[in-house]
Amino acid sequence: MSKYTWPTDEQLAKALAELGKLPGSRELHSNASLVDRIKYELCRNFVIYLMENDLSQKELAKKLGIDPALMSKILRYHFDEFTIDRLVRFLEIIDIEVSLKVA
């Protein structure tokens, strides 16, 4: 019998959410615009991809063909200079399918 206890799916989801908050990450305000909420969710996909694939920020930037400083902005949810379509194009490069619900 293994001495390790594996986390439940709920615990993993909670941990991923917390890990998605890199130092310097911007929080999403409760009164954020729809555009900002969409951008936030798109950026979240990059953070998850980075962690699941055990990549560095620099490695992910290279895959996307962008400067590591821009990658840092995406990973820390500083998305003001990015359009939704630009973020989606970057996700397409790493084969991430995005499904968003607009409410």
ZICORMO-V138179 format. One record per run of one state. SS is the DSSP state (2 for helix, 1 for strand, 0 for the rest). FROM is the first residue (numbers start at 1). TO is the last residue. If there is no record, write none. Layout:
ss = (SS;SS)
from = (FROM;FROM)
to = (TO;TO)
//
This chain:
ss = (0;2;0;2;0;2;0;2;0;2;0)
from = (1;9;20;34;53;57;65;68;76;84;94)
to = (8;19;33;52;56;64;67;75;83;93;103)
//
